[in-house]
Amino acid sequence: MSPLRGPAKSATRIGGSYGSATRGVESLRRKLGGFTVVSTVNKLNYKRVHEVVDYAVSVDADALALLPIMPSGRALKTRVYISASGYLEALVKTWLRAREYSLKLSAWCTPWAPLLKRDVGFWFRREMSDVDTDPEGNVLLCDILDFKITSIGGKSVVEAFSEFREHPLVKAVRTPLKLPEQCLKCPISLGCRGGCYARAYTLKGDLNAGNLLWPRISGAGES
């Protein structure tokens, strides 16, 4: 039984979840042409996650993205979420392997990635330029935290998004008034603004506790 995905559905299915994923990739390649492989980094795989570069190349992926697992749900219960030092090691190794193939690499929820390697792309949520919704139409601060900000029920998406952007909690995340000293001294503090607020909240109980995957924050993300 996997601590992340649960028990295999059937021993007779070739490759289990891996086989299902591979069949999905083949279908995407036929129908869309281009796609990106996303690999989640955790305590169990961080020393080997760079090997996914070879897989991405073998299936003719356009790019590879690393996603540090969020410390929530089963990942929080089993404590397999990645530490700052472990994630840094995984990112560097993957970058080196990707360079061998000239494969584009990005790191989600990692706004400090360009400080490490300029050719590593990144994406994160502090800009609040989009929203997460649940099946009931509630607009959430983040799909990890499940804080309900407003709802699309009985109003247009534009109206709901406007309400979302003006909510005090959203403003506190988009433009944090207080961050750790290490964050304030960082050369990308204006863009990063403390990194992933969901990770900060789940591990520290504070949306603006700082970027817990950036080694500048002492002991951040260590389990």
Z-matrix of the N, CA and C atoms (Angstrom, degrees):
N
C 1 1.462
C 2 1.512 1 110.01
N 3 1.301 2 116.84 1 126.74
C 4 1.455 3 121.52 2 179.12
C 5 1.519 4 110.27 3 -77.00
N 6 1.371 5 118.50 4 139.04
C 7 1.453 6 120.19 5 177.83
C 8 1.517 7 112.02 6 -70.83
N 9 1.333 8 117.05 7 -9.82
C 10 1.458 9 121.01 8 -178.44
C 11 1.512 10 112.49 9 -108.71
N 12 1.316 11 117.48 10 -44.39
C 13 1.459 12 121.64 11 -171.63
C 14 1.516 13 114.82 12 -106.57
N 15 1.346 14 117.53 13 -9.06
C 16 1.449 15 119.19 14 179.64
C 17 1.520 16 111.54 15 86.72
N 18 1.319 17 117.53 16 -173.60
C 19 1.468 18 121.62 17 -176.07
C 20 1.513 19 112.36 18 -70.45
N 21 1.321 20 115.73 19 151.04
C 22 1.459 21 120.01 20 176.70
C 23 1.516 22 109.59 21 -65.93
N 24 1.317 23 118.16 22 141.91
C 25 1.455 24 121.55 23 -177.66
C 26 1.520 25 112.27 24 -71.80
N 27 1.337 26 115.28 25 -35.26
C 28 1.455 27 117.37 26 -178.71
C 29 1.513 28 109.94 27 -159.71
N 30 1.330 29 115.45 28 131.19
C 31 1.460 30 119.47 29 179.54
C 32 1.516 31 111.41 30 -71.51
N 33 1.341 32 116.43 31 -17.88
C 34 1.460 33 119.78 32 -177.65
C 35 1.518 34 111.94 33 -84.19
N 36 1.328 35 118.00 34 -11.56
C 37 1.458 36 120.50 35 179.29
C 38 1.521 37 108.77 36 -81.82
N 39 1.285 38 116.88 37 120.79
C 40 1.457 39 122.16 38 -175.20
C 41 1.522 40 110.33 39 -60.37
N 42 1.332 41 114.50 40 121.39
C 43 1.448 42 119.62 41 175.26
C 44 1.522 43 114.69 42 77.08
N 45 1.314 44 119.48 43 -3.39
C 46 1.454 45 120.39 44 179.47
C 47 1.517 46 111.81 45 56.23
N 48 1.338 47 115.90 46 -131.86
C 49 1.457 48 120.58 47 179.97
C 50 1.527 49 111.15 48 -64.68
N 51 1.347 50 116.70 49 -30.33
C 52 1.461 51 119.95 50 177.90
C 53 1.526 52 110.40 51 -64.26
N 54 1.311 53 116.14 52 -43.48
C 55 1.457 54 119.76 53 178.54
C 56 1.516 55 111.85 54 -62.80
N 57 1.340 56 116.41 55 -41.00
C 58 1.467 57 120.43 56 178.62
C 59 1.523 58 110.65 57 -63.09
N 60 1.333 59 115.60 58 -42.63
C 61 1.466 60 119.75 59 179.96
C 62 1.525 61 110.91 60 -63.77
N 63 1.326 62 116.15 61 -41.92
C 64 1.460 63 120.23 62 -179.31
C 65 1.522 64 111.35 63 -64.30
N 66 1.326 65 116.69 64 -40.92
C 67 1.462 66 119.11 65 176.72
C 68 1.529 67 111.02 66 -63.93
N 69 1.323 68 116.09 67 -36.42
C 70 1.459 69 119.97 68 177.31
C 71 1.514 70 111.87 69 -65.09
N 72 1.325 71 116.68 70 -40.50
C 73 1.464 72 121.60 71 178.19
C 74 1.522 73 110.55 72 -62.19
N 75 1.318 74 116.30 73 -44.12
C 76 1.467 75 120.22 74 179.46
C 77 1.519 76 111.01 75 -61.51
N 78 1.330 77 116.72 76 -38.58
C 79 1.463 78 120.73 77 178.30
C 80 1.524 79 111.08 78 -66.66
N 81 1.335 80 116.67 79 -42.54
C 82 1.463 81 120.69 80 177.96
C 83 1.516 82 111.44 81 -61.29
N 84 1.316 83 115.37 82 -43.07
C 85 1.455 84 119.74 83 -177.73
C 86 1.525 85 110.99 84 -62.89
N 87 1.339 86 116.04 85 -38.31
C 88 1.461 87 119.51 86 179.15
C 89 1.524 88 112.41 87 -69.01
N 90 1.336 89 115.92 88 -39.62
C 91 1.457 90 120.02 89 -172.82
C 92 1.531 91 114.30 90 -90.31
N 93 1.341 92 116.79 91 -33.60
C 94 1.458 93 119.84 92 -174.65
C 95 1.524 94 113.94 93 -109.07
N 96 1.289 95 116.22 94 -26.28
C 97 1.458 96 118.94 95 -179.01
C 98 1.516 97 112.00 96 89.31
N 99 1.339 98 117.40 97 -62.05
C 100 1.454 99 120.96 98 -177.83
C 101 1.519 100 112.12 99 -113.00
N 102 1.329 101 116.42 100 148.84
C 103 1.459 102 120.77 101 178.90
C 104 1.531 103 109.24 102 -164.02
N 105 1.330 104 114.79 103 165.05
C 106 1.458 105 122.14 104 178.33
C 107 1.518 106 109.55 105 -116.61
N 108 1.309 107 117.38 106 136.20
C 109 1.455 108 122.55 107 174.15
C 110 1.524 109 108.14 108 -87.65
N 111 1.326 110 116.74 109 130.34
C 112 1.463 111 121.87 110 178.28
C 113 1.524 112 108.51 111 -112.38
N 114 1.316 113 116.32 112 126.43
C 115 1.463 114 121.01 113 -178.78
C 116 1.525 115 109.63 114 -120.42
N 117 1.331 116 116.46 115 127.47
C 118 1.454 117 121.80 116 179.89
C 119 1.525 118 110.68 117 -85.11
N 120 1.326 119 115.68 118 132.20
C 121 1.463 120 121.48 119 -178.36
C 122 1.529 121 109.15 120 -100.16
N 123 1.332 122 116.74 121 127.98
C 124 1.455 123 120.65 122 178.35
C 125 1.524 124 110.06 123 -142.31
N 126 1.307 125 115.91 124 179.98
C 127 1.459 126 121.07 125 -176.43
C 128 1.526 127 112.45 126 -64.39
N 129 1.316 128 117.22 127 -23.99
C 130 1.455 129 120.92 128 -177.08
C 131 1.524 130 113.33 129 -82.62
N 132 1.337 131 116.82 130 -27.07
C 133 1.470 132 118.58 131 -172.53
C 134 1.519 133 115.28 132 -121.19
N 135 1.339 134 118.90 133 0.80
C 136 1.461 135 119.51 134 -169.80
C 137 1.531 136 114.11 135 -63.20
N 138 1.325 137 117.39 136 -26.22
C 139 1.460 138 119.21 137 179.19
C 140 1.527 139 112.76 138 -79.49
N 141 1.345 140 117.02 139 -12.43
C 142 1.457 141 120.73 140 -177.82
C 143 1.525 142 113.69 141 -124.36
N 144 1.325 143 116.99 142 -0.96
C 145 1.460 144 119.00 143 -173.18
C 146 1.531 145 112.01 144 -62.91
N 147 1.332 146 117.40 145 -23.10
C 148 1.464 147 120.30 146 178.02
C 149 1.528 148 112.27 147 -62.13
N 150 1.341 149 116.46 148 -20.71
C 151 1.458 150 119.90 149 179.72
C 152 1.522 151 112.86 150 -67.89
N 153 1.338 152 116.53 151 -16.30
C 154 1.468 153 119.66 152 178.67
C 155 1.526 154 111.03 153 -67.45
N 156 1.328 155 116.41 154 -17.61
C 157 1.468 156 120.01 155 175.50
C 158 1.526 157 109.95 156 -58.19
N 159 1.319 158 116.57 157 -43.27
C 160 1.459 159 120.74 158 179.96
C 161 1.529 160 110.89 159 -61.92
N 162 1.333 161 115.81 160 -39.46
C 163 1.469 162 119.70 161 177.97
C 164 1.524 163 110.07 162 -65.99
N 165 1.326 164 117.10 163 -45.51
C 166 1.462 165 120.64 164 -179.12
C 167 1.524 166 110.92 165 -58.22
N 168 1.315 167 115.69 166 -41.10
C 169 1.467 168 119.98 167 178.54
C 170 1.520 169 110.74 168 -67.95
N 171 1.329 170 117.15 169 -38.77
C 172 1.467 171 120.95 170 -176.90
C 173 1.527 172 112.25 171 -65.78
N 174 1.343 173 116.94 172 -26.37
C 175 1.471 174 120.11 173 179.63
C 176 1.527 175 111.60 174 -102.62
N 177 1.339 176 115.74 175 13.74
C 178 1.470 177 121.90 176 176.85
C 179 1.523 178 113.09 177 58.99
N 180 1.315 179 117.43 178 40.08
C 181 1.461 180 121.57 179 176.53
C 182 1.523 181 109.96 180 -69.73
N 183 1.329 182 116.60 181 148.16
C 184 1.462 183 121.31 182 177.33
C 185 1.520 184 111.67 183 -75.56
N 186 1.320 185 116.20 184 -29.93
C 187 1.457 186 119.95 185 -175.73
C 188 1.523 187 110.16 186 -160.46
N 189 1.324 188 114.79 187 168.56
C 190 1.459 189 122.16 188 176.38
C 191 1.518 190 108.19 189 -127.73
N 192 1.316 191 116.42 190 136.68
C 193 1.462 192 121.18 191 176.36
C 194 1.520 193 109.68 192 -123.08
N 195 1.322 194 115.97 193 136.13
C 196 1.462 195 121.02 194 174.57
C 197 1.524 196 108.74 195 -99.42
N 198 1.323 197 115.93 196 137.71
C 199 1.458 198 122.06 197 179.24
C 200 1.523 199 108.72 198 -127.33
N 201 1.343 200 118.18 199 110.60
C 202 1.467 201 119.27 200 177.28
C 203 1.521 202 109.64 201 -67.50
N 204 1.313 203 116.54 202 126.14
C 205 1.456 204 120.34 203 -175.98
C 206 1.526 205 110.71 204 -58.54
N 207 1.321 206 116.53 205 140.61
C 208 1.454 207 120.67 206 -179.86
C 209 1.534 208 110.18 207 -81.05
N 210 1.323 209 117.58 208 140.46
C 211 1.463 210 120.99 209 178.02
C 212 1.529 211 110.60 210 -79.32
N 213 1.322 212 115.15 211 70.79
C 214 1.461 213 120.42 212 -179.87
C 215 1.525 214 108.63 213 -145.09
N 216 1.340 215 115.95 214 163.76
C 217 1.449 216 119.38 215 178.48
C 218 1.517 217 112.53 216 57.97
N 219 1.330 218 115.78 217 -136.83
C 220 1.463 219 120.73 218 -177.63
C 221 1.526 220 111.65 219 -65.85
N 222 1.348 221 116.68 220 -33.09
C 223 1.463 222 119.63 221 179.72
C 224 1.523 223 111.56 222 -62.85
N 225 1.340 224 116.63 223 -34.40
C 226 1.464 225 120.53 224 177.53
C 227 1.523 226 110.51 225 -74.06
N 228 1.321 227 115.96 226 -41.50
C 229 1.464 228 120.66 227 -178.35
C 230 1.522 229 111.65 228 -63.89
N 231 1.330 230 116.77 229 -40.53
C 232 1.466 231 120.96 230 -178.05
C 233 1.524 232 112.66 231 -91.36
N 234 1.345 233 116.04 232 -5.57
C 235 1.475 234 122.33 233 177.64
C 236 1.531 235 112.64 234 59.20
N 237 1.313 236 116.20 235 40.27
C 238 1.465 237 119.30 236 177.47
C 239 1.527 238 111.81 237 -94.94
N 240 1.326 239 117.26 238 3.84
C 241 1.462 240 118.78 239 178.29
C 242 1.528 241 109.35 240 -65.50
N 243 1.309 242 115.36 241 150.91
C 244 1.460 243 121.74 242 -170.50
C 245 1.527 244 112.27 243 -83.07
N 246 1.313 245 116.61 244 147.98
C 247 1.458 246 121.99 245 175.05
C 248 1.522 247 109.35 246 -86.36
N 249 1.321 248 115.92 247 166.97
C 250 1.467 249 120.33 248 179.16
C 251 1.528 250 110.87 249 -61.46
N 252 1.337 251 116.27 250 -44.53
C 253 1.467 252 119.62 251 -178.32
C 254 1.524 253 111.14 252 -67.71
N 255 1.330 254 116.73 253 -39.57
C 256 1.456 255 120.04 254 179.12
C 257 1.510 256 112.08 255 -66.02
N 258 1.331 257 116.89 256 -40.92
C 259 1.455 258 120.37 257 179.48
C 260 1.523 259 110.86 258 -66.24
N 261 1.317 260 117.08 259 -39.71
C 262 1.464 261 120.97 260 177.86
C 263 1.524 262 110.16 261 -61.01
N 264 1.318 263 117.02 262 -43.96
C 265 1.465 264 121.01 263 178.41
C 266 1.527 265 110.89 264 -60.82
N 267 1.323 266 116.36 265 -45.08
C 268 1.461 267 120.64 266 -179.55
C 269 1.519 268 111.41 267 -63.62
N 270 1.321 269 116.59 268 -41.63
C 271 1.456 270 120.80 269 -178.18
C 272 1.523 271 111.70 270 -65.62
N 273 1.318 272 116.79 271 -43.74
C 274 1.470 273 120.63 272 179.97
C 275 1.528 274 110.79 273 -64.59
N 276 1.327 275 117.21 274 -46.17
C 277 1.468 276 120.61 275 -179.78
C 278 1.531 277 111.20 276 -62.24
N 279 1.326 278 115.63 277 -40.48
C 280 1.462 279 119.25 278 -179.21
C 281 1.522 280 110.65 279 -68.94
N 282 1.306 281 117.01 280 -38.64
C 283 1.471 282 120.97 281 177.47
C 284 1.529 283 110.54 282 -61.35
N 285 1.329 284 116.76 283 -43.92
C 286 1.455 285 120.30 284 -179.88
C 287 1.525 286 111.09 285 -62.85
N 288 1.333 287 116.57 286 -42.32
C 289 1.465 288 119.61 287 179.75
C 290 1.529 289 110.74 288 -68.89
N 291 1.320 290 117.66 289 -39.82
C 292 1.461 291 121.19 290 -179.74
C 293 1.526 292 111.28 291 -63.52
N 294 1.321 293 117.05 292 -35.62
C 295 1.469 294 120.80 293 178.65
C 296 1.522 295 111.52 294 -61.31
N 297 1.316 296 117.21 295 -33.19
C 298 1.459 297 120.76 296 -178.91
C 299 1.524 298 111.22 297 -61.88
N 300 1.344 299 116.07 298 -29.38
C 301 1.459 300 121.21 299 -178.09
C 302 1.534 301 112.94 300 -106.90
N 303 1.333 302 116.66 301 0.78
C 304 1.468 303 121.46 302 -173.85
C 305 1.531 304 110.87 303 57.05
N 306 1.325 305 115.62 304 37.07
C 307 1.462 306 122.05 305 179.06
C 308 1.523 307 109.48 306 -89.22
N 309 1.324 308 116.53 307 132.00
C 310 1.457 309 121.09 308 178.57
C 311 1.528 310 109.76 309 -66.57
N 312 1.338 311 115.70 310 136.19
C 313 1.454 312 120.77 311 -179.51
C 314 1.526 313 110.12 312 -126.74
N 315 1.322 314 115.83 313 134.87
C 316 1.459 315 120.47 314 173.30
C 317 1.519 316 109.02 315 -131.75
N 318 1.322 317 116.14 316 160.88
C 319 1.467 318 121.50 317 -178.05
C 320 1.522 319 108.21 318 -131.35
N 321 1.312 320 116.34 319 110.97
C 322 1.465 321 120.38 320 -178.85
C 323 1.521 322 110.29 321 -73.88
N 324 1.318 323 115.14 322 149.07
C 325 1.471 324 121.60 323 -179.93
C 326 1.525 325 111.38 324 57.68
N 327 1.328 326 116.36 325 31.06
C 328 1.466 327 121.35 326 -176.14
C 329 1.524 328 110.09 327 -135.35
N 330 1.339 329 118.51 328 68.79
C 331 1.466 330 120.57 329 -176.83
C 332 1.518 331 114.30 330 -65.82
N 333 1.346 332 117.51 331 -13.78
C 334 1.456 333 119.87 332 178.35
C 335 1.528 334 112.75 333 -89.31
N 336 1.317 335 117.21 334 1.59
C 337 1.467 336 121.07 335 -178.05
C 338 1.538 337 113.36 336 -53.33
N 339 1.352 338 119.79 337 -43.69
C 340 1.465 339 119.35 338 -179.52
C 341 1.530 340 113.44 339 -62.55
N 342 1.342 341 117.72 340 -23.19
C 343 1.461 342 119.51 341 175.96
C 344 1.517 343 111.02 342 -69.09
N 345 1.317 344 115.59 343 -28.34
C 346 1.459 345 121.07 344 179.61
C 347 1.524 346 110.49 345 -82.43
N 348 1.331 347 116.01 346 -53.88
C 349 1.455 348 122.59 347 178.85
C 350 1.525 349 107.90 348 -142.78
N 351 1.302 350 117.21 349 123.27
C 352 1.462 351 120.54 350 -172.86
C 353 1.518 352 113.75 351 -65.21
N 354 1.318 353 117.23 352 -24.66
C 355 1.460 354 119.01 353 -176.61
C 356 1.528 355 112.73 354 -91.76
N 357 1.334 356 117.52 355 10.51
C 358 1.463 357 120.95 356 175.45
C 359 1.523 358 108.85 357 -94.62
N 360 1.320 359 116.53 358 121.31
C 361 1.450 360 120.30 359 178.53
C 362 1.523 361 110.97 360 -78.91
N 363 1.331 362 116.68 361 168.80
C 364 1.461 363 119.17 362 179.04
C 365 1.529 364 109.89 363 -152.98
N 366 1.325 365 114.58 364 164.36
C 367 1.460 366 122.09 365 176.94
C 368 1.509 367 107.77 366 -152.08
N 369 1.355 368 116.61 367 139.41
C 370 1.461 369 120.02 368 173.75
C 371 1.522 370 109.36 369 -158.38
N 372 1.347 371 117.15 370 175.53
C 373 1.444 372 121.69 371 -163.53
C 374 1.519 373 117.21 372 -100.90
N 375 1.295 374 121.42 373 -2.15
C 376 1.467 375 121.55 374 -172.58
C 377 1.528 376 113.49 375 -61.18
N 378 1.301 377 117.36 376 -24.20
C 379 1.466 378 119.48 377 179.50
C 380 1.530 379 111.48 378 -68.46
N 381 1.316 380 117.49 379 -23.30
C 382 1.461 381 122.69 380 -178.19
C 383 1.526 382 111.47 381 55.12
N 384 1.321 383 115.73 382 44.16
C 385 1.468 384 121.19 383 -179.63
C 386 1.521 385 112.19 384 -89.25
N 387 1.328 386 117.04 385 -4.10
C 388 1.458 387 121.63 386 175.06
C 389 1.525 388 108.33 387 -145.75
N 390 1.304 389 116.78 388 176.62
C 391 1.464 390 119.54 389 -177.15
C 392 1.520 391 111.09 390 -136.29
N 393 1.318 392 114.73 391 158.91
C 394 1.461 393 122.42 392 172.30
C 395 1.525 394 107.78 393 -107.34
N 396 1.325 395 116.05 394 139.61
C 397 1.464 396 120.46 395 175.87
C 398 1.521 397 109.57 396 -126.75
N 399 1.330 398 116.41 397 152.32
C 400 1.451 399 119.87 398 176.15
C 401 1.529 400 109.10 399 -97.03
N 402 1.333 401 118.81 400 174.10
C 403 1.472 402 121.38 401 -177.04
C 404 1.528 403 113.88 402 -58.91
N 405 1.330 404 117.69 403 -21.52
C 406 1.458 405 121.05 404 -179.85
C 407 1.519 406 113.08 405 -88.64
N 408 1.325 407 116.91 406 -0.86
C 409 1.457 408 120.28 407 178.56
C 410 1.512 409 114.55 408 91.55
N 411 1.334 410 117.51 409 7.16
C 412 1.461 411 120.25 410 176.60
C 413 1.521 412 110.24 411 -75.05
N 414 1.309 413 116.46 412 136.52
C 415 1.461 414 122.30 413 176.83
C 416 1.526 415 107.57 414 -90.64
N 417 1.328 416 115.84 415 122.90
C 418 1.465 417 121.60 416 -172.18
C 419 1.520 418 112.18 417 -104.18
N 420 1.311 419 115.79 418 152.61
C 421 1.458 420 119.98 419 173.83
C 422 1.521 421 109.72 420 -64.17
N 423 1.327 422 115.19 421 -35.56
C 424 1.465 423 122.20 422 179.16
C 425 1.512 424 107.62 423 -165.15
N 426 1.304 425 118.00 424 144.95
C 427 1.462 426 119.39 425 -178.93
C 428 1.522 427 112.11 426 -68.73
N 429 1.316 428 118.05 427 -16.32
C 430 1.451 429 121.84 428 177.08
C 431 1.522 430 111.66 429 -81.66
N 432 1.334 431 116.49 430 -42.72
C 433 1.459 432 121.14 431 -175.30
C 434 1.521 433 112.89 432 -83.37
N 435 1.312 434 116.87 433 -30.03
C 436 1.464 435 120.98 434 177.97
C 437 1.534 436 112.99 435 64.66
N 438 1.343 437 117.10 436 29.99
C 439 1.460 438 120.78 437 174.21
C 440 1.525 439 107.70 438 -80.87
N 441 1.321 440 117.07 439 121.57
C 442 1.459 441 121.20 440 -178.26
C 443 1.535 442 110.65 441 -83.72
N 444 1.338 443 115.71 442 120.96
C 445 1.459 444 121.28 443 -177.62
C 446 1.526 445 111.54 444 -97.62
N 447 1.320 446 116.74 445 -47.47
C 448 1.456 447 122.53 446 178.02
C 449 1.524 448 107.89 447 -157.13
N 450 1.318 449 117.65 448 -163.55
C 451 1.458 450 121.18 449 -179.37
C 452 1.523 451 109.44 450 -145.94
N 453 1.320 452 115.47 451 151.91
C 454 1.463 453 119.43 452 176.27
C 455 1.524 454 110.68 453 -90.25
N 456 1.318 455 117.10 454 1.27
C 457 1.455 456 120.42 455 179.50
C 458 1.525 457 111.73 456 -69.41
N 459 1.328 458 116.47 457 127.08
C 460 1.452 459 121.49 458 176.70
C 461 1.512 460 114.98 459 75.12
N 462 1.322 461 118.15 460 11.78
C 463 1.462 462 120.93 461 179.14
C 464 1.516 463 109.57 462 -150.52
N 465 1.299 464 115.77 463 167.53
C 466 1.461 465 119.56 464 179.37
C 467 1.521 466 109.97 465 -77.20
N 468 1.323 467 115.85 466 160.65
C 469 1.461 468 121.10 467 177.09
C 470 1.522 469 110.03 468 -62.30
N 471 1.336 470 116.43 469 -36.05
C 472 1.463 471 120.78 470 179.21
C 473 1.525 472 110.22 471 -62.47
N 474 1.330 473 116.35 472 -44.11
C 475 1.457 474 120.22 473 179.18
C 476 1.531 475 111.32 474 -64.05
N 477 1.319 476 115.77 475 -43.10
C 478 1.460 477 120.10 476 179.64
C 479 1.531 478 110.94 477 -63.72
N 480 1.325 479 116.55 478 -40.55
C 481 1.464 480 119.98 479 179.73
C 482 1.523 481 110.75 480 -66.04
N 483 1.340 482 117.02 481 -37.73
C 484 1.456 483 120.97 482 177.48
C 485 1.522 484 110.69 483 -63.34
N 486 1.336 485 117.10 484 -42.77
C 487 1.458 486 121.33 485 176.77
C 488 1.532 487 110.75 486 -62.97
N 489 1.312 488 114.94 487 -40.42
C 490 1.469 489 120.69 488 178.60
C 491 1.522 490 110.70 489 -59.34
N 492 1.307 491 116.62 490 -49.26
C 493 1.464 492 121.16 491 -176.83
C 494 1.524 493 112.53 492 -64.05
N 495 1.332 494 117.17 493 -29.00
C 496 1.458 495 121.06 494 -176.83
C 497 1.523 496 113.47 495 -92.52
N 498 1.309 497 117.04 496 -3.45
C 499 1.459 498 120.06 497 -178.82
C 500 1.536 499 110.19 498 -68.02
N 501 1.344 500 118.54 499 137.03
C 502 1.470 501 121.47 500 -178.35
C 503 1.524 502 114.05 501 -55.08
N 504 1.325 503 117.73 502 -38.16
C 505 1.455 504 120.45 503 -179.27
C 506 1.521 505 111.37 504 -68.15
N 507 1.318 506 116.48 505 -38.86
C 508 1.456 507 120.86 506 177.59
C 509 1.528 508 110.20 507 -65.98
N 510 1.332 509 116.80 508 -41.37
C 511 1.468 510 120.80 509 177.95
C 512 1.524 511 110.83 510 -63.62
N 513 1.320 512 116.66 511 -36.76
C 514 1.464 513 120.37 512 179.73
C 515 1.514 514 111.82 513 -66.29
N 516 1.337 515 116.84 514 -28.41
C 517 1.463 516 121.68 515 177.78
C 518 1.529 517 110.25 516 -83.61
N 519 1.329 518 116.05 517 -42.53
C 520 1.462 519 120.11 518 -177.20
C 521 1.528 520 111.90 519 -68.28
N 522 1.329 521 115.84 520 -37.98
C 523 1.460 522 120.78 521 -179.93
C 524 1.520 523 108.84 522 -132.01
N 525 1.319 524 117.94 523 77.31
C 526 1.466 525 120.88 524 -176.56
C 527 1.526 526 112.17 525 -64.71
N 528 1.336 527 115.66 526 134.45
C 529 1.465 528 120.44 527 -179.60
C 530 1.519 529 112.12 528 -84.27
N 531 1.331 530 117.05 529 -21.33
C 532 1.451 531 120.40 530 -177.55
C 533 1.520 532 110.46 531 -141.96
N 534 1.329 533 115.43 532 127.08
C 535 1.462 534 121.98 533 177.09
C 536 1.523 535 109.09 534 -134.82
N 537 1.333 536 118.61 535 160.72
C 538 1.464 537 120.78 536 176.94
C 539 1.530 538 111.51 537 -58.09
N 540 1.312 539 115.27 538 151.74
C 541 1.468 540 120.55 539 -177.71
C 542 1.527 541 111.90 540 -57.23
N 543 1.342 542 116.63 541 -37.30
C 544 1.464 543 119.87 542 -179.90
C 545 1.524 544 110.95 543 -61.72
N 546 1.342 545 116.41 544 -36.48
C 547 1.466 546 120.32 545 178.59
C 548 1.528 547 110.75 546 -68.19
N 549 1.331 548 116.32 547 -43.18
C 550 1.452 549 120.82 548 -176.74
C 551 1.528 550 112.13 549 -64.69
N 552 1.330 551 116.79 550 -28.95
C 553 1.453 552 121.11 551 -179.99
C 554 1.528 553 113.24 552 -84.09
N 555 1.319 554 116.60 553 -10.08
C 556 1.462 555 121.38 554 -176.23
C 557 1.528 556 110.39 555 -72.87
N 558 1.335 557 119.01 556 139.56
C 559 1.469 558 121.71 557 -179.16
C 560 1.521 559 115.05 558 -65.06
N 561 1.334 560 117.93 559 -14.12
C 562 1.464 561 119.01 560 178.75
C 563 1.526 562 111.58 561 -113.68
N 564 1.334 563 116.41 562 22.20
C 565 1.462 564 120.05 563 -175.75
C 566 1.519 565 112.70 564 -59.28
N 567 1.344 566 118.25 565 -35.66
C 568 1.462 567 120.51 566 -178.40
C 569 1.524 568 111.77 567 -67.06
N 570 1.328 569 116.68 568 -30.97
C 571 1.456 570 120.02 569 179.10
C 572 1.518 571 112.36 570 -88.89
N 573 1.325 572 116.32 571 -41.03
C 574 1.461 573 121.67 572 -176.48
C 575 1.530 574 111.43 573 -74.18
N 576 1.318 575 116.45 574 -46.39
C 577 1.466 576 123.08 575 179.08
C 578 1.534 577 113.81 576 54.67
N 579 1.308 578 114.70 577 34.80
C 580 1.463 579 118.32 578 176.83
C 581 1.511 580 115.21 579 97.08
N 582 1.332 581 117.16 580 3.53
C 583 1.452 582 119.86 581 175.26
C 584 1.519 583 114.39 582 67.19
N 585 1.307 584 116.36 583 -145.87
C 586 1.466 585 122.63 584 -173.59
C 587 1.527 586 111.37 585 -72.06
N 588 1.327 587 116.46 586 111.19
C 589 1.459 588 121.03 587 -178.62
C 590 1.530 589 112.24 588 -74.10
N 591 1.338 590 116.33 589 -27.38
C 592 1.465 591 119.25 590 177.96
C 593 1.527 592 110.69 591 -67.61
N 594 1.317 593 116.86 592 -42.41
C 595 1.470 594 120.85 593 177.82
C 596 1.529 595 109.96 594 -64.69
N 597 1.339 596 116.02 595 -41.47
C 598 1.464 597 120.01 596 179.16
C 599 1.525 598 110.82 597 -60.84
N 600 1.322 599 116.17 598 -40.57
C 601 1.466 600 119.49 599 -177.45
C 602 1.524 601 111.99 600 -71.82
N 603 1.328 602 117.61 601 -43.70
C 604 1.457 603 120.05 602 -177.25
C 605 1.524 604 112.28 603 -68.11
N 606 1.339 605 117.31 604 -29.71
C 607 1.459 606 120.41 605 -177.99
C 608 1.522 607 113.83 606 -97.92
N 609 1.334 608 116.92 607 -29.09
C 610 1.461 609 120.63 608 -175.44
C 611 1.523 610 114.29 609 -121.56
N 612 1.343 611 117.06 610 -9.33
C 613 1.455 612 119.40 611 -179.38
C 614 1.505 613 114.01 612 74.54
N 615 1.336 614 117.28 613 17.88
C 616 1.469 615 122.42 614 -177.33
C 617 1.527 616 108.18 615 -142.28
N 618 1.332 617 117.15 616 122.87
C 619 1.463 618 120.75 617 -179.38
C 620 1.521 619 112.10 618 -61.00
N 621 1.315 620 117.10 619 -27.68
C 622 1.462 621 121.38 620 -176.67
C 623 1.530 622 112.15 621 -115.60
N 624 1.326 623 115.70 622 41.46
C 625 1.464 624 121.02 623 179.34
C 626 1.517 625 112.73 624 -78.58
N 627 1.334 626 116.98 625 -4.96
C 628 1.463 627 120.64 626 178.94
C 629 1.513 628 112.24 627 108.41
N 630 1.316 629 115.70 628 168.96
C 631 1.457 630 121.61 629 -178.45
C 632 1.527 631 109.82 630 -78.08
N 633 1.308 632 116.77 631 99.87
C 634 1.457 633 121.42 632 -172.25
C 635 1.518 634 114.89 633 -76.54
N 636 1.316 635 117.45 634 1.69
C 637 1.471 636 119.97 635 174.07
C 638 1.517 637 112.06 636 -111.64
N 639 1.320 638 116.17 637 4.84
C 640 1.462 639 120.40 638 177.84
C 641 1.523 640 107.95 639 -97.90
N 642 1.354 641 118.16 640 121.32
C 643 1.465 642 120.98 641 -175.36
C 644 1.524 643 114.96 642 -57.13
N 645 1.327 644 118.95 643 -14.91
C 646 1.463 645 120.44 644 176.91
C 647 1.530 646 111.32 645 -64.16
N 648 1.328 647 115.83 646 -26.92
C 649 1.460 648 119.93 647 178.91
C 650 1.529 649 107.52 648 -85.35
N 651 1.300 650 117.73 649 106.51
C 652 1.467 651 123.58 650 -172.00
C 653 1.521 652 112.28 651 -55.78
N 654 1.328 653 115.70 652 122.70
C 655 1.446 654 121.45 653 175.93
C 656 1.515 655 114.43 654 71.46
N 657 1.347 656 117.84 655 10.24
C 658 1.452 657 120.47 656 -173.85
C 659 1.510 658 112.12 657 -66.30
N 660 1.310 659 115.24 658 134.97
C 661 1.449 660 120.96 659 174.84
C 662 1.513 661 114.55 660 74.76
N 663 1.346 662 117.55 661 -0.70
C 664 1.463 663 118.62 662 -179.37
C 665 1.523 664 108.93 663 -70.08
N 666 1.303 665 115.34 664 140.82
C 667 1.467 666 119.20 665 -178.58
C 668 1.516 667 110.15 666 -108.27
